[in-house]
């Protein structure tokens, strides 16, 4: 009996971000990407979210390679965490490898990891897999998808892509390779679904170039452009315009500086030395001679734009007449904090441009017509929509149905749902346990949903502590000490807190024969019910009996 090819998505399906896919045949595994996802607004205190690697923990010796499509955070951001547990080589294009090196160096892992570079069009023999990277256009140079010949057939993984005929780096996608795959016969297409609900075609990067040219031509003060730290093509566009209009360029934000330094060293950024200045020098020049590139396009409080918006940057402050450009779409879930940052910048006197009012950013992902073209170019037997929330995956599948791909040949699945493929069949297996792995400071995976929900409760209704003293005989001595934070103002709530103390003493009397831990729970429940009855709010309640 022929073995089956197993495909297991560990991230990126049912969400935007933390992309990671496992391709498995017998005792050999390829992993495609290992990215992060940014937390949603209710995930208080969480820095980033990484894929759940549990499925691979007892299979690490079978991993032949980690293949990386490109250098964005949602595809490489989790590599430092993953490579701390895995001894396998990473394969990436030169720029992507350089950006990965920056991350691994910061994590102290660079000397422990083998990174192999390849070029689009090469062929990689990795165990039983033959991997053919092909160039795709996206919003960062050196992006690839993968054609992977497996023992059961050829599968094509698009990575993030769009069909841009005039990309910023001048390197259009490899249509010929996609067509050549279809001539061989493609068993399965794993295709980007991010913009499946957007009709038409995604605009070219040249649209942004024209919009930014207008900004440089008309702005009288400083120009500050916020974008992703890895958006190398945007840095190049801004550098070219700074040179054209006689401005000096400062790059601020550690991650963007490190990425720009790496891209210049590898030849992906061409910026003359005389054009670049330090941000400390930028504040000394006339405003019309300065352009600044900065991190913080997602409103992150600790990034440059977040600190500028709050007036807390060490070197810079927003001046009347500054033009601030947000050259990035808000990641789903970040809209509130991004627009709050924009409002704060307006309040400080800046003229702020963002994609809803000016074409200063375009998506790097295919829209509906491009997705249809991908399906027609590749002509797969099976379609597996990837990279998107469930609504995007469903919309992608609906498109494929109208293009005569049978329903039974389309697999709409979410993270942790394995697929098994043969030369003529596709089977969806039961979903495996798993979920988000939260990174909070130095803590990785130690904080789960209960802690996050406690933080949410604290943020919404505060906390009430009650401490009861007992005698040697176990009797309550004196009055409970009650402390509240973020719930009520103690100075204005004497009656409420007196009533709370009475509720605690009544409960302690009723449940006095319980064991200590059960007594705590019973008193906490009684206090919670009292506070809700009096205020309609549910603070986090904690009772200590000592």
N, C-alpha and C positions, 0 to 999 in steps of 0.2 A: 504494500500500500504506500502511495506517495505521501510524503510528509506535507504538511500545510504551512503556508507562510502566515505568520501572525503579525498583525499591526496593532500596537497598543498606544493610543494617545494619552500622555501624562499631563499635558497642558495645552491650552489654546483652543480647545473645543468646548463651546458653551461659555466662552469668555473672551475678552480681548487682552492678550498678554500671556506671559509665562509659557511660550510655545515649546513643546517637547514631544517628540514622537519616537517610538521604538519600533524597529523593523527586525523581526526575529524568525530565523529558520533553523530548526533543530537546536544545535549548540552554538549558534553564531548570531550576534546581535549588532545592529547598527543603531546609533542614537542620533537623531536629527535635532539640533538646537537644544539649548537649555536656558530659557529666558526668565525674566521676572515679570511680575504684574504689580502695579501700584495699588495701594489700599483704597478702598472706597471710604466715603466720608464718615461712615459709622464705625470704621475699624480704628478706634482711637489709639494712638501711640505706636501703631504698626508702621515700620519703615517700608518694607517691601514684602511681597509674597512670592514664594518659589514653588516649583512643582513638587509633588509628593513622589519621592524616588523609591518608595517601599517595594514596588514590584521588581526593581532591579537589584535590591540589596543582596540577595542570595544568588545573583547571576552576574556579578561584576567581572568574574573571570571569563565570561563569554562575550564581553563587549569588545568587538574588533576595532571600532572607531567611533568618535563623535564627529559627525559632519555638521558644519555650520553654514547656514545660507548667507548671512550677512551680519553686520556689526551693530545692529540696534539692541537696546537693552532688553527688549522682550524676546530676544533670541540668544543673547550671550550673558545676560546679567546674572544668571544662576550658576554659571560655570565655576566660579570660585568655590561655591558650596558643593557642587557635584564632584569636582575634581579632587576635593579633600577626601572623598570616599572611593574614587575610581582610579585605577591605574590603566589607562587606555590612551592612545594618541588622539589628538584633535587635528582635524583636517579643515582648512579654510583658505580662502583667497588671501593675497598678501595684506590688503588693508584690514580685512576682518581679523586676520591673525595678529596684526599689530595692535588692534584695539583689545583683543583678548589678552595679549601680553601685558598691556597696561593694567588690566583688572587682576590678572594672576600675580603680577609684581606687587601690587598694593596688598594682596592677600598673603604674600610670602610664599606662594606656591610655584612661581615661575620655573625654578630649577628642578621641580619634581615632575613637570608635565612636558611631554613631547608634542610640539606643534609642527605640523607639516603643512607647507603651503602648496597650492596648486593653482592653475589657471583654468578658466572656463575653456572647455574643448578638450582637456586632457582626459585620460582614462585611469581610474584607480582600481586596482585589484585588491579587494579586502575580504579575505576568506572566500566564502562561496558567493560573494556579491561582486558584481562589476559596476562601478559607479562612474557615471558620465556627467560631470557638472556642466550646466549650460547657462549662459549669461541671460539675466533678466534686468529690466529697468525698474528701479525703485527710487527712493528718496535718499539713497546713500550709494556711493560708487562700489563697484566690485561685488555686486549681488549675484547669486546663482540659485538655480533650482537643481534638482538631481534626477537624472534617469538612472534607475537602479535595476539591473538585470539580476533576477533572483532565480533559484531553481524551478520556480513555478511560473515565471513570466516577468515581463518588464513593467515596473511601476514608475510613475513620474510624480515627483513632489515639486510643486511650483515654487515653494518659498513665498515671500511677499513679492508681488509683481504688479506692473501695469504695462500696457503696450504704448510706450511713449516713443514717438518717432524723432523727437528732438529733445532728448534728455540733457541735463546740465553737463554731464561728462562727455557728451557726444558719442556715446556707445549704445545704440539701440538694441532691443532684445533679439535673441537668436531665433527668429522665426523658422529658419531652415532646419535647425536641430529638432524643433518640436514636430515639424512636418516629417522629418526622417524617422523620429520615434513612431509616428503613426503608421509609416510604411512597414515597420517591423511588427506592429501589433502591440498595443498597450493594454495590459491586463487591468490596471487600476490607475486612476488619476486622483492624487491628493491635492486639492486646489484651494487657494486662498479665497475666503468668503467675506472678508472684512467689509467690503462695500456692496454686498449683494442686494441691498435695498436702495442703491443709488442708480437711477436710470442713466442711460447714455454712456459717454466715455469720460474718463478722468482727464482733466486738462493737463497739458504738458507743463514741464518745469519752466519752459520759456515764458509762460504766462507770468510766473513769479519774477523772472528776470526783468520783464518790462515794468511790472508794478514797482519793484525795488528801484529801478532806474528813475521812475517818476518821483519816488521819495527822495533820492539823492539830488535830483535836479531842483526840487522845490523847497526842501527843508532849509531853514535859515539857521537853526541851532544844531545841537548835537543830535546824532542819530544813534539810537540804542536798539539793537535787534536781538530779541530773545528767541532761541530755538533749542532743539535737542542738542546735547553735547556731542552726539555722534553724527550730526547732519553735516558731513564734510562738504557736500556739494553747495550747501547754503553759505558756508564759510567762504568758499571759493568765489561765489557770486558777489558777496559783500566785499571781499578783498579787491576784486576787479573793479567794482564801482567806486570804492574808496580811492583807488589809483586814478580812475578816470576823472573824478571830481575833486581831486586835490585834498583828500582827507587822510589823516593818519588812522590806523586801525589798532585798537586795543582789544584783546581777548581776555575775558575775565570769567572766573568760575574754574575751579581746579580741574574738573573732569574735561571741560572743553579745552583748556590749555594743554592738558596731557594728550588728548586725542589729536589736536591740531599739530602738536610737536611730532607725534608719531606719523601723521599723514604727510607732513612736510618731509620728514626723513625718507619716507617710502616713495615720494614723488607724486602723491595723490593731491597734494596742495601745493600750488605754486604762488608763493607770496614773497616778494623781494624783502630783504632785511630792512631796507630803509622805510618800508611802509608800516612795519610793526613797531608799536611803542608799548611801554608798560602803562597800566591803568593809573599809576601814580603820576606819570607825565601827562596823561590825557587831561587831567583836571587843570593843568597849567596852560594849555593851549587855548586859543580863541575857539569859541563853541562851533563855529562853522568849519573848523578844520579837523573835527573829531568824529569818528565812527567807532562804536563799541559793540562787540558781540558778547552776549551774556547767556548764562544758563537761567533756568527758572520759568520756562514757557508754560509749565503746568501749575504755576503758582506755589511751588514748594516753598515753605516759609524760610528754610535755611539756604536756598539758592539766591543768586544775585538779585533777580527781579523781585522776589519776595521781600528781601531786606531793603531794596530801594523803595518799594511801595510803602514800607513802614518807617522809612527814614533811619534805618539802622545799619547801613553799609559803612564799612570802615573808611573807604576812600571816596566814594561817590555819593552824590545826592541829586535828586531830580531838580532841574532848574526850569524856570518858566521858559517855554519855547523849545524844550526838548521834544523830539519826535521818537516815540517808542513803538516798535513794530513787534507784534507777536506772530512769528512765522512758524506756527504749529497749530494743529487742531487740538482742542482739549481732549485728552483721553477720557472715554466714558467713565463717569463718576467724579471727574475732576472739574466739571463745568462750574460748579458753585465757587470753588476756591480761585479758579482762573479769573472769573468775572469780578470777584471781590478784589483781586489784585489790580485788574484793569481800572476799576472804580477808584481805588486808592491812588493810582498813578495820575488819573485825571484830576483828582482832588489836589495833587501836588503841583499841578500846572502843566503836565505833559500833554502833548497831542498823541493819542494812542490809536494805532491802526491794528486791526485784527481781521481774520478771514471773513467775518460776517459783513464787514463794511469796505474791504479792499482785497483784491486777489493776491495777498502777500504770502499765501501758502496754498499748495494744492496737495491732495492726498497722494500717497505713494502706492495706493492699492487700486486694482482694477475695478471699474464699475460694470454694470450689467452687460453692456455690449462687448466689452473686453473678455468677460468671463465666458460669454457664448463663443467668442472667437477661440479662446483657449480650448474649450471642449471640441469645437469643430476641427482645430488643428491637430489635436492629439487623438481624437476619436477613441476614447477608452471603452473597454467592456464594462468596467465598474467605475462609479464616481464616489469619492469620499470627500465631502466638503470639510475643510479644516480652517482654522484661524478665524474665529468669529463667535459671537454669542449665538444662542440657539435660534434666534429669529433670523440671523444671517445664514446659518446652515440650512434652515428650512427653505428660505427664499432661493438659495443656490440650488437646492434639490428641485424646487418647483420649476426653475428655469430649465434644468436638465430634462425634466419630464416633457416639457413642451418641445424639446429637441430630440424626442423619440428614444431617450434612454429609459428602459423599463423601470418601473417602481422597484422591483425586486433587485435591480442592479445598482441601486443608490443606497448608501449607508449614512444616515444622519445619526451620529452618535456623539456622546460627550466624554469627557476625560474619564479614564479608567475602564472604558468599554472595549474589550478586545474584539478584533475581527480576525477570522481565519479564511484564507484564500487558497483555492486550488486553481488549476488552469481553466476551470469552467464554473466555479461556484464561489459564493461569498456567504459566510455565516457570521451573524452577530452573536457573541457570547454574553453571558450575564455580566453586568457591571461589577467591578471589584471595589472593595472598600478603599477609601482614600479621600483626600480633600486638600484644603489649603495648608501650606506650611508657612507660618508667620515668622518673619525676621524682625526682632525688636531689639535694637542695639546689638549686643553680643549674643543675644539669645536666638537660637535657631530651632524652631519646632517645639520649644518648651512652653510657649504660650498658645493655648487653644481657644476655641469659641467661648467656653465658660468665662475665661478672664476678659475676653473682648466684650462679652455681654455685661459683665460686672462694670467695666469701664463705661459702657454706654449708660447703664443705670446710674452710675455716679454722676455722669455728665448731665443727665436729665433731671434727676431728683435729689442728688446729694447722698450723704451718708449720716446715719445716726448710730452712735456708740452708746451702750449702756453698761456700766460696771456695777456689780453687786458684791458686797462683802458678806461672808458667812462666818459664823462662830465655829468652834471646834465641834459643836453638836450638829452643825449643818444648817443652823437657822440663819435667816437673813438678818443682818445687823445694819441698822440705820437706813438712810434713804439711798436709792440708786443714784449714781453719778451719770448724768446724761450729757453727751457732747454731740453737737451736730455741725456738719460742714456742708455748705451748698444746699441746705434744705430749708431752714428758716433762720431768721435773725434771732439769736437767743434773747437779746435785750427786749425784743418786741413780742416774745412768745411765751411769757411766763405761764399763762393758763394752759397752753398746749403741753408744755413740758411737765407741768404739775400733773396733768391728766395722764401723761405718758408714764410718769413715775408710779401713779396709782395702778395703772394697768399692769405694770411690771410686777408690783408687789402682790396684786391679786393672782396673777398667773403663777408666781413663785409659791404662793400659799397652796393653790390648787394642785400644782405638780411637784410639791416638795419631796415626795417619796421616789421620784424618778432618779435614775443615774445622772451624773453630772452632765454628760454630753447630751442626753435626751432632754434634761431640764433646760439647757441653753437653747435648744431648738424650739421647745415649747414656748419659752418666754419670747424668743425672737418672733415666732408666729403671732403671738398675742399682741406684741408691740406693733408689728406690721399692720395687723388688722385695725388696731386703734388709730394709727396715724393715717391710714387710708380713709377710715370713716370720718375723721376730722378734717382732712385736707384734700382728699381725692388724689393724693400722690403716693408713690411707692418708692421711698428712698431705700438704699441698701442698708439693712439693719444688722447690727452685730452686737451680741450680748456676751459679756464675760462674767462668769460667776467664780469668785475666788475665795 
